Every structure is written in structure tokens, then in C-alpha cells.
């Protein structure tokens, strides 16, 4: 029997292993730690046997319990759809005004519309529907094609300058080839004056005549716009592309032809109704 050796400093038995004069103390792990470690090994083996765990060439081990996270989620989705089916059916058969005055249906429509907006509309209009240059702010009171429930629903369903046969089709023409540079400058000053921006009085007077001859047919003699044609109200200080002089002149010179896709055919009719109600609720609806 080998003679036991103890460390002189700690009084602990050594294992007999030594490296460069450093001896290893014989201090085994606590029993509770070892039993915990053994338990985790047993747990892991049990998990491998009971649950899906090991990848195979074209599949994976299914586990003795036959558990499937995919099937569980699919079942939850089916349950949610079944729970929503009653409300969606009521939305499908109800007019927009009826939905907006029914508290229960309205709550469901707003929740569904907000989700659909985030998935489909937020990339252009912003998560908060605040818009960007060229993409309308849906929270203000400026609507090119009307802000009523029906008008919003039509715009969402058929789009603007889209391939849908019932789409809104108005377009701002380019006047760069029709007006001279001085004329473009004058009519820009006149347009800015409509929203209260200070401009040269003589230029405004000349621009007013040019506006009446070229722009009033769409924007109206007073520049207040025409929703039937998608012509903007030029007196409300709300600008789709920006209201500084350079941008306004660029718009007059080059025209504008922004496009919004038609969501009819991409989204089901119930979702389009919910979107219309949600957008109308944002604060800018008429």
C-alpha cells in the first residue's frame, strides 16, 4: 500500500501527481454536485428518447411521445381562425358604416386593420402612418382622393395608377416643355402664395394668369383641389413631396405620377374593410 502524502500548507492529501514541483491536491467534487451532474445526463438521455432531437439525412427522430411543435402551432392558428370566423363573416356581410358603429365589430376591425397595416402598408406610409415625401401622411386632413370610409376603401382596393381597371388614374402633367423658365418661376410663386407663403407680388400676379390658363382645370380656380381627379389642395400648407420653392417648382416642371398598388386580389375583402376602418380612425378621416 502506497504511503499517503499530505500537502504541508493545507494539510490536504495529494493525488501523487506532480508538475514542475506543483502537487495536485486530492479534493473531489461535492456529492451534491456529482449527483446533479448525473441527473442531467439521465435527463438528456430521456429527452433524446421522448422528444424530437436527432437530425437524420432527410428527417429527424420523432421521439416516443410523437410531439410536434409545428402541429401544435398549426392547431393554435386553426383555433384562432375559428374564433375569428364569426367576426369576419359579420364584417363580410356588413357595410362599412355598420361596422364602424358596432362597438364589438369595430374593436375587431381596428385590431385586424392595424395588423394588416403593419404587414402591408407601413413600408411606404411608415409604422405610425406619418408618411414620407411622396407617400401621404394618413393622419392629416389632406386627402387626394377623399377621406371618407368609402373613399379610403376604394383607394385601398383599387390603388392609384395601378393595373386595376377601377384604379384612380389622375396624374400631374409636366409643364417643363409647355412653360418657359420665367413662367415656371412665376407660377411657383403664385402656388406658394395660396398657402400663405410670402412671394414677390408682381410674380404672383403673373403666375395667377398662368395658373388660371394651365392649372385651374384640375386644382380649381381657387387652388383648393379636386378629389375626383386626385388634384391636391394647394392652400392647406400640406405638401406630399415638400413645400419649399425648389420642390414645388420641380413638381410643376416635371410632374408627378406616384403609384399605389391595388390590394384587391392580394388581400381578402374582409381585411380590406378592416384596413379602411383602421386608416379612417387614425385621425385624418373625413
C-alpha positions as CSV (number, residue, x, y, z in Angstrom):
1,X,0.0,0.0,0.0
2,X,1.4,3.4,-1.1
3,X,2.2,5.8,1.6
4,X,-0.2,8.7,1.7
5,X,1.3,12.2,1.3
6,X,-0.2,15.4,2.6
7,X,0.4,19.0,1.5
8,X,2.4,20.8,4.1
9,X,0.5,24.1,3.7
10,X,-3.1,22.9,3.6
11,X,-2.8,19.5,5.2
12,X,-4.8,18.0,2.3
13,X,-4.0,14.6,0.9
14,X,-2.3,14.8,-2.6
15,X,-3.0,12.6,-5.6
16,X,0.6,11.8,-6.2
17,X,0.6,13.8,-9.4
18,X,3.3,16.5,-9.7
19,X,4.2,19.0,-12.4
20,X,7.3,21.2,-12.0
21,X,7.2,20.8,-8.3
22,X,3.5,21.6,-8.0
23,X,1.5,18.7,-6.5
24,X,-2.2,18.2,-7.1
25,X,-4.5,18.1,-4.1
26,X,-7.0,15.3,-3.7
27,X,-10.2,17.3,-3.4
28,X,-13.1,15.5,-5.1
29,X,-16.3,17.4,-6.1
30,X,-19.1,17.6,-3.6
31,X,-21.6,14.7,-3.7
32,X,-24.5,17.0,-4.4
33,X,-22.7,18.4,-7.5
34,X,-21.9,14.9,-8.8
35,X,-25.5,13.7,-8.3
36,X,-26.8,16.8,-10.1
37,X,-24.4,16.2,-13.0
38,X,-25.5,12.5,-13.2
39,X,-29.2,13.6,-13.1
40,X,-28.7,16.0,-16.1
41,X,-27.1,13.1,-18.1
42,X,-30.2,10.9,-17.3
43,X,-32.5,13.8,-18.2
44,X,-30.7,14.4,-21.5
45,X,-31.0,10.7,-22.5
46,X,-34.7,10.7,-21.6
47,X,-35.2,13.8,-23.6
48,X,-33.5,12.3,-26.6
49,X,-35.7,9.3,-26.4
50,X,-39.1,11.0,-25.8
51,X,-38.8,14.2,-27.9
52,X,-37.7,15.1,-31.4
53,X,-33.9,15.6,-31.1
54,X,-31.6,13.9,-33.6
55,X,-31.2,15.1,-37.2
56,X,-31.2,12.4,-39.8
57,X,-30.3,12.6,-43.6
58,X,-33.8,13.6,-44.7
59,X,-35.8,13.8,-41.5
60,X,-35.2,13.6,-37.7
61,X,-36.1,11.3,-34.8
62,X,-39.7,11.9,-33.9
63,X,-39.4,10.8,-30.2
64,X,-41.6,8.3,-28.4
65,X,-44.1,10.9,-27.4
66,X,-44.7,12.0,-31.0
67,X,-44.6,15.7,-30.1
68,X,-44.5,18.2,-32.9
69,X,-44.2,22.0,-32.3
70,X,-45.3,22.6,-35.9
71,X,-48.6,20.7,-35.3
72,X,-49.1,22.5,-32.1
73,X,-48.7,25.9,-33.7
74,X,-50.9,24.9,-36.6
75,X,-53.6,23.8,-34.2
76,X,-53.4,27.1,-32.3
77,X,-53.6,29.0,-35.6
78,X,-56.7,26.9,-36.6
79,X,-58.3,27.7,-33.3
80,X,-57.7,31.4,-33.7
81,X,-59.1,31.4,-37.2
82,X,-62.2,29.5,-35.9
83,X,-62.6,32.1,-33.2
84,X,-62.3,34.9,-35.7
85,X,-64.6,33.3,-38.3
86,X,-67.8,34.6,-36.7
87,X,-66.5,38.2,-36.7
88,X,-65.0,38.0,-40.2
89,X,-68.3,36.7,-41.5
90,X,-70.2,39.6,-40.0
91,X,-67.6,42.0,-41.5
92,X,-68.1,40.4,-44.9
93,X,-71.8,40.9,-44.8
94,X,-71.9,44.4,-43.2
95,X,-71.5,47.8,-44.7
96,X,-68.6,50.0,-43.5
97,X,-70.8,52.4,-41.7
98,X,-72.4,49.5,-39.8
99,X,-69.1,48.1,-38.8
100,X,-67.9,51.5,-37.5
101,X,-71.0,51.9,-35.3
102,X,-71.0,48.4,-33.8
103,X,-68.6,48.5,-30.8
104,X,-67.8,44.8,-30.9
105,X,-67.2,44.7,-34.7
106,X,-65.3,48.0,-34.6
107,X,-62.8,46.7,-32.0
108,X,-62.2,43.5,-34.1
109,X,-61.8,45.6,-37.3
110,X,-59.4,48.0,-35.7
111,X,-57.2,45.2,-34.4
112,X,-57.2,43.4,-37.7
113,X,-56.6,46.6,-39.6
114,X,-53.7,47.6,-37.5
115,X,-52.0,44.2,-38.0
116,X,-52.7,44.3,-41.8
117,X,-51.3,47.9,-42.0
118,X,-48.1,46.9,-40.3
119,X,-47.6,44.0,-42.7
120,X,-48.6,45.7,-45.9
121,X,-48.7,49.5,-45.7
122,X,-46.1,50.5,-43.2
123,X,-43.1,50.1,-45.5
124,X,-44.4,53.1,-47.6
125,X,-46.5,55.1,-45.1
126,X,-44.5,54.4,-42.0
127,X,-45.3,52.4,-39.0
128,X,-47.2,55.3,-37.5
129,X,-48.8,56.2,-40.8
130,X,-46.9,59.5,-40.7
131,X,-45.9,59.2,-44.4
132,X,-42.7,60.3,-46.2
133,X,-42.1,62.6,-49.2
134,X,-44.2,61.1,-51.9
135,X,-46.1,58.8,-49.5
136,X,-49.2,60.5,-47.9
137,X,-49.5,61.2,-44.2
138,X,-52.7,59.3,-43.3
139,X,-53.1,61.2,-40.0
140,X,-53.7,64.7,-41.5
141,X,-56.8,66.2,-43.2
142,X,-55.4,66.3,-46.7
143,X,-56.9,63.6,-49.0
144,X,-56.2,63.5,-52.7
145,X,-58.9,61.0,-53.4
146,X,-61.2,61.6,-50.4
147,X,-61.0,60.6,-46.8
148,X,-64.5,59.1,-46.2
149,X,-64.7,55.4,-45.3
150,X,-66.0,54.6,-48.8
151,X,-63.3,56.7,-50.5
152,X,-60.5,55.1,-48.4
153,X,-61.8,51.7,-49.1
154,X,-61.9,52.3,-52.8
155,X,-58.3,53.6,-52.8
156,X,-57.0,50.6,-50.9
157,X,-58.9,48.2,-53.0
158,X,-58.1,49.6,-56.4
159,X,-55.0,51.6,-55.8
160,X,-53.7,54.7,-57.6
161,X,-52.4,54.4,-61.2
162,X,-52.2,50.7,-60.7
163,X,-53.1,47.9,-63.2
164,X,-56.6,47.6,-61.6
165,X,-59.3,48.6,-64.1
166,X,-61.0,50.7,-61.5
167,X,-57.9,52.4,-60.2
168,X,-57.6,56.2,-59.6
169,X,-55.9,57.5,-62.7
170,X,-55.3,61.2,-62.4
171,X,-51.7,62.4,-63.0
172,X,-49.9,65.7,-62.6
173,X,-48.5,66.6,-66.1
174,X,-45.1,68.0,-66.6
175,X,-45.2,71.7,-67.7
176,X,-41.4,72.0,-68.3
177,X,-42.0,71.6,-72.0
178,X,-45.0,73.9,-72.1
179,X,-43.9,76.9,-70.0
180,X,-40.7,78.9,-70.1
181,X,-38.4,79.2,-67.1
182,X,-39.7,82.6,-66.1
183,X,-43.3,81.3,-66.4
184,X,-42.4,78.3,-64.2
185,X,-40.9,80.7,-61.6
186,X,-44.0,82.9,-61.6
187,X,-46.5,80.2,-61.3
188,X,-44.4,78.6,-58.5
189,X,-44.6,81.9,-56.6
190,X,-48.4,82.0,-57.1
191,X,-48.8,78.4,-55.9
192,X,-46.8,79.2,-52.8
193,X,-48.8,82.3,-52.2
194,X,-52.0,80.2,-52.0
195,X,-50.8,78.6,-48.7
196,X,-49.7,82.0,-47.2
197,X,-46.0,81.9,-48.2
198,X,-44.6,85.3,-49.0
199,X,-43.7,85.8,-52.6
200,X,-43.0,88.7,-55.0
201,X,-46.3,90.5,-55.7
202,X,-45.6,91.0,-59.4
203,X,-44.5,87.4,-59.9
204,X,-47.7,86.3,-58.1
205,X,-49.8,88.4,-60.4
206,X,-48.2,87.0,-63.5
207,X,-48.3,83.5,-62.0
208,X,-52.0,83.8,-61.3
209,X,-52.8,84.2,-65.0
210,X,-50.6,81.3,-65.9
211,X,-52.3,79.2,-63.2
212,X,-55.7,80.1,-64.5
213,X,-54.8,79.0,-68.0
214,X,-53.0,75.8,-67.1
215,X,-53.7,74.6,-63.6
216,X,-57.2,75.7,-62.6
217,X,-58.9,73.0,-64.7
218,X,-57.7,70.4,-62.2
219,X,-56.9,72.3,-59.0
220,X,-59.8,74.7,-59.2
221,X,-59.8,78.5,-59.7
222,X,-59.0,79.0,-56.0
223,X,-56.4,76.1,-55.9
224,X,-58.4,74.1,-53.4
225,X,-58.1,70.9,-55.4
226,X,-60.5,68.3,-56.8
227,X,-60.7,64.9,-55.1
228,X,-62.5,63.4,-58.2
229,X,-59.3,64.0,-60.1
230,X,-56.8,63.5,-57.3
231,X,-55.7,67.2,-57.6
232,X,-54.1,68.5,-54.4
233,X,-55.4,71.3,-52.4
234,X,-52.7,73.9,-52.8
235,X,-53.8,76.2,-50.0
236,X,-53.6,73.9,-46.9
237,X,-49.9,74.0,-46.3
238,X,-49.7,70.2,-46.5
239,X,-47.4,69.0,-49.2
240,X,-47.0,65.5,-50.4
241,X,-43.5,66.0,-51.9
242,X,-42.4,69.0,-49.9
243,X,-43.4,72.7,-49.8
244,X,-40.2,74.6,-50.3
245,X,-39.8,76.6,-53.5
246,X,-37.3,74.3,-55.2
247,X,-39.5,71.2,-54.7
248,X,-42.7,73.0,-55.8
249,X,-41.0,74.2,-59.0
250,X,-39.7,70.7,-59.6
251,X,-43.2,69.3,-59.3
252,X,-44.6,71.9,-61.8
253,X,-41.7,71.3,-64.2
254,X,-41.5,67.5,-64.2
255,X,-45.0,66.5,-63.0
256,X,-45.8,63.8,-60.5
257,X,-47.1,60.2,-61.0
258,X,-46.8,58.3,-57.8
259,X,-48.3,54.9,-57.7
260,X,-50.2,52.9,-55.0
261,X,-50.8,49.2,-55.7
262,X,-54.3,47.7,-55.7
263,X,-54.8,45.4,-52.7
264,X,-57.9,43.8,-54.1
265,X,-56.8,40.3,-55.0
266,X,-53.8,40.5,-52.7
267,X,-55.8,40.8,-49.5
268,X,-59.3,39.3,-48.9
269,X,-62.3,41.6,-48.8
270,X,-62.7,41.4,-45.0
271,X,-59.1,42.6,-44.5
272,X,-59.5,45.5,-46.9
273,X,-62.6,46.6,-45.0
274,X,-60.6,46.4,-41.7
275,X,-57.8,48.4,-43.2
276,X,-60.2,51.1,-44.4
277,X,-61.7,51.4,-41.0
278,X,-58.3,51.5,-39.3
279,X,-56.9,54.1,-41.6
280,X,-60.0,56.2,-41.2
281,X,-59.6,56.0,-37.4
282,X,-56.1,57.4,-37.4
283,X,-57.4,61.0,-37.1
284,X,-57.5,62.4,-40.6
285,X,-60.6,60.6,-42.0
286,X,-63.4,62.8,-43.2
